[in-house]
């Protein structure tokens, strides 16, 4: 194997380097030369990704030579510090060569086999979803089969051209790398670090198929939570439609279909947000109950519970999204003509009835408390959503993060429950609010949150709290690890919770 190039500069603490060095100016099409001491890298290809890659490499201190089938036509597309020449000349001196072309064009390089012998080929390509399903081998493995005398490394396929141009600070920093040759991986990893990114060792070249599948996934962690939120929205929307629109039309002949775009949606959104928020903390309750029943933490949870626990962040963010939409819809309600007509009609009825005022003390207090609790619940939920951002979460230690997500999250659930109860007030006990024998919507939303709150309260009892704390610190009911908690319970309280 040829001697590997060393990176030009040491990586800083943040691994951020300027995108373009001072010698880079707008390309004038000339084949400019760069200092000979800079590590030389070759690139085969002249597409968008190749141009972004060249820009980043040059800005990171590398000497780049680009191989093109028509160098005169493509030279003006690259920085003037990069050398653009024919493919055969581009692969002569560099020991590391990026193959920035599609899989179907790999065979066009077979004429360069002798010149590529012993060099490191970095495959940056990505297959389409159909190609990924059709081919049994990855693009990198196919490239390795065409050039058995070369060392193939899979890298940079998850980094977009925009990220290469804007820098790792504004995009994904991780670069998965896989190869059958550790020395080649080390050399490419050093280049990745010099460019300001973070290399992630994915193992041998067999893993390239998994690495190439990464860009094909569309929000894999959001599919189940999104379907759950959509299902809840459809259920509550239909339920509210039957109660608020269909029942008056069937029974009294009143057409209230104007409520469908805003009013019914605004009634549905808080139901979805409230239930989703309770579903964030329900799996933790179920996991704690399982641990208490089994008397150990060393047995795996069922798959459905394990997946549920892993999707709590997405479910919580969808809850915040629905709550934010509910707040916006509520602010827009007074702007609608329906609300204006209702105010005018109420004023006319008041005049005709010769009533000086319609002040009802109980209703005033209820609405004031209802709005205040809603604002507090939404503010707490906003804090949970903000701390879910990686930039914020990384600045918190584990105890701070656990306090916000666990303690304040439970406070948000309690505030939401009080908000719902003050909204419902005594409606659950009045026959007039049971339309088509269906109970008010808020009574349905209270089922799961009340179960979570009651279960959390039970786990705070000393008999359950102490046993659960011992289990989470390694105690087993039927095992050999048995110990008593210290008298100072502050240590037990710092134990992380599921």
Rosetta blueprint (number, residue, H / E / L):
1 X L
2 X L
3 X L
4 X L
5 X L
6 X L
7 X L
8 X L
9 X L
10 X L
11 X L
12 X L
13 X L
14 X L
15 X L
16 X L
17 X L
18 X L
19 X L
20 X L
21 X L
22 X L
23 X L
24 X L
25 X L
26 X L
27 X L
28 X L
29 X L
30 X L
31 X L
32 X L
33 X L
34 X L
35 X L
36 X L
37 X L
38 X L
39 X L
40 X E
41 X E
42 X E
43 X E
44 X E
45 X L
46 X L
47 X L
48 X H
49 X H
50 X H
51 X H
52 X H
53 X H
54 X H
55 X H
56 X H
57 X H
58 X H
59 X H
60 X L
61 X L
62 X L
63 X E
64 X E
65 X E
66 X E
67 X E
68 X E
69 X L
70 X L
71 X H
72 X H
73 X H
74 X H
75 X H
76 X H
77 X H
78 X L
79 X L
80 X L
81 X L
82 X L
83 X E
84 X E
85 X E
86 X E
87 X H
88 X H
89 X H
90 X H
91 X H
92 X H
93 X H
94 X L
95 X L
96 X E
97 X E
98 X E
99 X E
100 X L
101 X L
102 X L
103 X H
104 X H
105 X H
106 X H
107 X H
108 X H
109 X H
110 X H
111 X H
112 X H
113 X H
114 X H
115 X H
116 X H
117 X L
118 X L
119 X L
120 X E
121 X E
122 X E
123 X E
124 X L
125 X L
126 X L
127 X L
128 X L
129 X H
130 X H
131 X H
132 X H
133 X H
134 X H
135 X L
136 X L
137 X L
138 X L
139 X H
140 X H
141 X H
142 X H
143 X H
144 X H
145 X H
146 X H
147 X L
148 X L
149 X L
150 X L
151 X E
152 X E
153 X E
154 X E
155 X L
156 X L
157 X L
158 X L
159 X L
160 X L
161 X H
162 X H
163 X H
164 X H
165 X H
166 X H
167 X L
168 X H
169 X H
170 X H
171 X L
172 X L
173 X L
174 X E
175 X E
176 X E
177 X E
178 X E
179 X E
180 X L
181 X L
182 X H
183 X H
184 X H
185 X H
186 X H
187 X H
188 X H
189 X H
190 X H
191 X H
192 X H
193 X H
194 X H
195 X L
196 X L
197 X L
198 X E
199 X E
200 X E
201 X E
202 X L
203 X L
204 X L
205 X H
206 X H
207 X H
208 X H
209 X H
210 X H
211 X H
212 X H
213 X H
214 X H
215 X L
216 X L
217 X L
218 X L
219 X L
220 X H
221 X H
222 X H
223 X H
224 X H
225 X H
226 X H
227 X H
228 X H
229 X H
230 X H
231 X H
232 X H
233 X H
234 X H
235 X H
236 X H
237 X H
238 X H
239 X H
240 X H
241 X H
242 X H
243 X H
244 X H
245 X H
246 X H
247 X H
248 X H
249 X H
250 X H
251 X H
252 X H
253 X L
254 X L
255 X L
256 X L
257 X H
258 X H
259 X H
260 X L
261 X L
262 X L
263 X H
264 X H
265 X H
266 X H
267 X H
268 X H
269 X H
270 X H
271 X H
272 X H
273 X H
274 X H
275 X H
276 X H
277 X H
278 X H
279 X H
280 X H
281 X H
282 X H
283 X H
284 X H
285 X H
286 X H
287 X H
288 X H
289 X H
290 X H
291 X H
292 X H
293 X H
294 X H
295 X L
296 X L
297 X L
298 X L
299 X L
300 X L
301 X L
302 X L
303 X H
304 X H
305 X H
306 X H
307 X H
308 X H
309 X H
310 X H
311 X L
312 X H
313 X H
314 X H
315 X H
316 X H
317 X H
318 X H
319 X H
320 X H
321 X H
322 X H
323 X H
324 X H
325 X H
326 X H
327 X H
328 X H
329 X H
330 X H
331 X H
332 X H
333 X H
334 X L
335 X L
336 X L
337 X H
338 X H
339 X H
340 X H
341 X H
342 X H
343 X H
344 X H
345 X H
346 X H
347 X H
348 X H
349 X H
350 X H
351 X H
352 X H
353 X L
354 X L
355 X L
356 X L
357 X L
358 X L
359 X L
360 X L
361 X H
362 X H
363 X H
364 X H
365 X H
366 X H
367 X H
368 X H
369 X H
370 X H
371 X H
372 X H
373 X H
374 X H
375 X H
376 X H
377 X H
378 X H
379 X H
380 X H
381 X H
382 X H
383 X H
384 X H
385 X H
386 X H
387 X H
388 X L
389 X L
390 X H
391 X H
392 X H
393 X H
394 X L
395 X L
396 X L
397 X L
398 X H
399 X H
400 X H
401 X H
402 X H
403 X H
404 X H
405 X H
406 X H
407 X H
408 X H
409 X H
410 X H
411 X H
412 X H
413 X H
414 X H
415 X H
416 X H
417 X H
418 X H
419 X H
420 X H
421 X H
422 X H
423 X H
424 X H
425 X L
426 X L
427 X H
428 X H
429 X H
430 X L
431 X H
432 X H
433 X H
434 X L
435 X E
436 X L
437 X L
438 X E
439 X L
440 X L
441 X H
442 X H
443 X H
444 X H
445 X H
446 X H
447 X H
448 X H
449 X H
450 X H
451 X H
452 X H
453 X H
454 X H
455 X H
456 X H
457 X H
458 X H
459 X H
460 X L
461 X L
462 X H
463 X H
464 X H
465 X H
466 X H
467 X H
468 X H
469 X H
470 X H
471 X H
472 X H
473 X L
474 X L
475 X L
476 X L
477 X L
478 X L
479 X L
480 X L
481 X L
482 X L
483 X L
484 X L
485 X L
486 X L
487 X L
488 X L
489 X L
490 X H
491 X H
492 X H
493 X H
494 X L
495 X L
496 X L
497 X L
498 X L
